Every structure is written in C-alpha cells, then in structure tokens.
Amino acid sequence: MRGVKVYAYSIIFVFIIFSQIPIYFTGITAFKSEKEVYQSDITWYPQKPTLENFKSVLMAEEERDFTLYIINSLGIAGIATLIVIVFGTLGGYAFSKYRFRGSDLLLLLILVIRVIPPVTLLTPLYKLATWLGIYDTWTILIWSDVYMFLPFTIWLLKAFFDNVPSELPEAALIDGCSNYGAFRRVVLPTIFPGVAAGAILTFLYSWNHFIFALALTSTPRAKTIPVGLYDFVGDFYIDWGSMCAAALIATIPAIIFIIFFQKYIVSGLLTGAIK
C-alpha cells in the first residue's frame, strides 16, 4: 500500500512540475530584456532583470491601452458576477423550494443551454449586438458572460438549497419574518459558501473569457485583458516580453482569489455536491 502511495504521489509531483514550466517561463520572460528574449540560447533566469516590459505594457497608448483593458475586465466581470449571483440565487431557490409542473424539464433546458458550444453563438450575438447598437460595448460582453455562467450557478445553488431543511424558513415565518426576511436572514447565511463559490468562479470565468470579447469588440473602449494580450501578436513579430509581463498582470486577480477565497471554492463545491 505504501508503494502505491509513493507511486501516486510521484506521478502527481511530475505532473505539477511539467504544468508549472510554462508559468515559470512566462514569469522569467517578463523580466528579460528584448535582446535576451530573442537570443538563440535558452536561459533559465533573467541575466539582467528589467522592468521595461511592464513599463511598456502599463504606459497608455492610443492603439493599446492596457490600463483601460484592466478597467474593462474589472467592470465587466464585476457586473456580470453581480447579475449572475442575484438571478442564480433566486432561480436556485425557486427550483429547489417551489416545485411546479414542468420544473424538472425547465431546469434541464437551462442546463442544455450551457452545453451549446460558445463558438456557435458568435454570429447570432454579433447580429444581435449590431441590431441593438451595443456592439463594442460592455453591455454585450456582460450579456454573453451571464448567458454562459447563469445556468451553472442556478444548478450549483439549487443543490445548496436542497440541503436547507424546510423547517428553517418555516420557523422564521412563525417568528414573524416575511418570506423575504426568512430568505435573507435564515436561508442565505446557510448557503453562503455556495454563493461565494459561484461568485468567484463566475468572476474568474468572465475575467479570462476570450472568444466573445474578441468577436464582439473592435476598439480599446470595450476590449478586455485576454484580447489585449492578443494585441501583442503582430503579422511578422510577437512581443514576447511585453506579452508575458501583461500575462503576469492579468493573473493578479486570480491569485488574490485563490489565496483568500480558496476555502469557499472547495467547501462550497463539496457541500453542494454532498447531500
């Protein structure tokens, strides 16, 4: 048995090492000079560390304003997360506690929507955005993010609401709470790990989303960080140093979430999965 554990941990360790190699090279390339980046010999650490790549990324330019991309990503991801959590919480509670004819079929249809490949939605979303006059705006990107992650959040929070005994809100009603008061003061605190997990996953998904932001924007006013990274790829030249520096900047929110809210992701998903 001990030999099996050693073998399993060895495989995991090797997998972790290989998976971290691209991240390591991204980190060291961000601090390399342009000359060192394009030299033929591979270096495992910056010979002369420099912050020039970060300066070039953060300096506002008319064609590539990465600071504006950060603001766009924060705004779009934040608003999309708020909408998803509000409607996901209400939807999950409704499907869990208010059973009605056809509710199971409706829940299944909501989940089927999420199965549709995002690439098949590009043309309809583009035409809709053009028709409504919201192409190249935050609005269409927020809509697309809500569309993609709201079904999962409803399903996730429904599992949490299923674990809440019906006696809890009923007791609150007996004590004089309204339906809204019982929901806000009794039910919501009980499922907070699920709400937190849904919010974190939605924010990270929206922060990293690329395909819709690429197809539905054309100017810096609505571009997000993933699309901004693609701007470093030219027709005949790739600015690897600046791209890696921008990639490191883009990972800061994800790192913050992982450090401070990891327990909510793990406990939230596990609690919702175990009944």
N, C-alpha and C positions, 0 to 999 in steps of 0.2 A: 504493500500500500504506500509506503514511504517513497519507494522508487517511482511509482506512478505520479505522486505529487511533485517530486523533483522534476520529472519529465514534463509535466504540465506547466509548471512554473517556468521552466527553461524555454518552452515554446512561447509563452506569454511575454517573457523578457525579450526574446529575439524579435518578436512581432513589434513590441513597443519601441525597441531601438530602431528598427527599419522605418517605422511610421514617423519617427521624430527627425529622421535625416533631412527631409525636405524643409521642415520648420527650422532646423539648425542652419541650413544653408541660406534660407531666407533671411534669418537674423544676421548672419555674418556678412552677407552681401550688402545689406542695408548700410553697413558701416565701412564698406570698401570704397576706395577711390575709383573713378571711371577707368583709369589705366589698369588697376589691379583686377577689376571685374572682367575685362576683356583680354587679359593675358592668357596665353595658352596653358600655362601650368596652373593646376588647381591648388588653391591654398585653403587650409582648414581653419584659418583665423585671419582677421584683417591685419596686414603687416603694418599699415599706418592708419589706424581708425580715424574716421572723419564723420562729421555731421552734415556735410554738404548735401547729401541726398535728402535728408529731412528738411533742410532749408529750401531746397528747390521744390519739394512737394508742398510745403505749407505757405510758400510765397504766392500770393494771389496773382493769377494771370487771367487775361480775358478768355483765352481758349480753354484753360484747365485750372479752375479754381477749386482745389481740393478741400479747402476750408468750407466752401459752400456745399460741397458734396457731403461733408460730415454733418453739417446743419440739416441738409435734406434728409439724410439717413436717420438722424435722431428724431426729426419731426414726423416723418412718415412712419417709422417703426413705432414711435410712441403713440401716435393717434390710432394706428391700426391695432395695436395691442389693447388700448382702452376700449375700442369698439368691440373687438373680439371677446374680451373678458365680460363686458356688460351683457351682450347678447348671448354669449356662450353660457354664462351663469343662469340667465333666465330660461334659455332653451333647455339646458340640462335639468333644471328644476322642474320645468313643465313636463318633460318626457318621463321623469322619474316619479313624480308625485301626482300628476293629473293624467291618469290613463284615459284614453278616449279611443273610439273606434277608428282603426287605421293608424294609430300612433306608431306601431312597430314598423309598418310599411313606410311611413313618412320618415322615421329615423333611418331606415335602410336607404331610402332615396338620398337623404342628406349625406350619408357616408359614401354612396356611389358617386356623388358629385366630386368628392375628393379623389376618387380613383382616376378620373379623367386626366390624361397627360397634359401638363400645362402648355406644351408646345401647340396642341390643337386649339387652344383658346386665343392664340396670338392674333389671328386675323379677325375673329369676332370682336375682341377687345379693342383692337385698333380702329375698326369701323365704328364701334360704339363711341369711343373717345373722340373721334373726328366729328361724328354727327352731333354729339353733345357739346363740342367745343372745349373738352377737357384734356385733349392730347397735350403731352409735355407739361403736365401739372401734377401736384401732389395728389389730387383727387383720384385720378385713375389708378395710380400706384397703390393708394390706400385701399381702394375698392378691390383691386386684384389680390392684395395680401389678405384682406378679410375673407374674400371668397375662398382662398386656398386653405386657410387655417381655422375658420369658424367651425366647419364640420368636425374636425378632430377635437376641438375644445368642447363642443357640445357632448360628444361621446365620452371624453375624459371626465367631465364634471358630472355627467349623468351617473357614472359609476360611483362617484363620491356621494351623490345624493341618495343613491340606492342604499348606501351603508348608514345613512342617518335614520334612526328609528322614528316612526311617525309620531310616537308619544311625545317627543321633544317639542315640536311646534304646537301640538295639541295642548300640552301643559302650559305653554306660553299664552295660548289663546284663552285658556281658563283663567290665567292670572291677569287677564285684561289687555294683553297685547293685541294689536290689529294683525291682519295677515302679513302686512309689510313689516311690522315690528317684529313679529316672530321670525320672519325670514332673515331680517337684518341682524337681530340681536342674538338669535339662537342658532339658526342653521348656518349662516355664513361663517361665523367663527369656527364651527366644527369642520368645515371643508376648506379652511384657509390654505392648507398645504397644496390642495388641488388647484385652487385659484392661482397661487403663486407659481406652481409648476407650469400651468397653462400660459400665464403672462410671460414668464421667462422664455419658454420655448417659442411663443409667438414673436416676441421681440427679436430673438436671435434669428429666427427664420426670415423675418422681414428685413433685418439688418444685412443678411447675406444673400437676399434674393437678387438674381441677376437677369434672368431671361426676360421678365416683364419690363424691368427698368430699362433694359437695352432696347427693346422693341417700341416702348411707349414714350420714350424721351428723345429729344434731338438737340437740346441746348443745356448748358450748365444749370439753368434755373431749377430743374427738377431731377437732374442726374444724382444717383446715389453712389456710395463708395465702390461697390463692385463694378459698376460701369466706369467709374473714374479710374480704377486700376487698368481697365482695358484701354484707356486713352494712352497709356504708356507704350502701347504696341503700334508702331508705325508701319508704313508699307515696306521700308527697307531697313528698319532699325528698331531695336527694342531697348528701352532704357531700363535695364535690369536693376541698377542701383536704386533709382527713384521708385520703381515698381515695388521692390522689396521693402523700402522704407515706408511706402504708403500701405503695404500689406500689414506691416507691424502696427502702424497707427490704427488700422481697421480692426485689429484683434483686441484692442484695449477694452471695449465694452464687453466682449465675450469673456475675457479673462476676469474682469471685475465680477460678472455674474457668476462665473464658476467658483471664484474664491469665496464670495459672500453668500451665495444662494444655492450652493450645491446640495445642501441638506434638504431644501424644499423640492428640488427636482427629483432626487432619489426617493425621499419619503412620500412625496406626492404621487409619483407614478406607481410605486409599490402599494401604497394604501388604496389607490383607485383600482388596482388590479386584483387585490386580495379581498374577497368577500367572506 
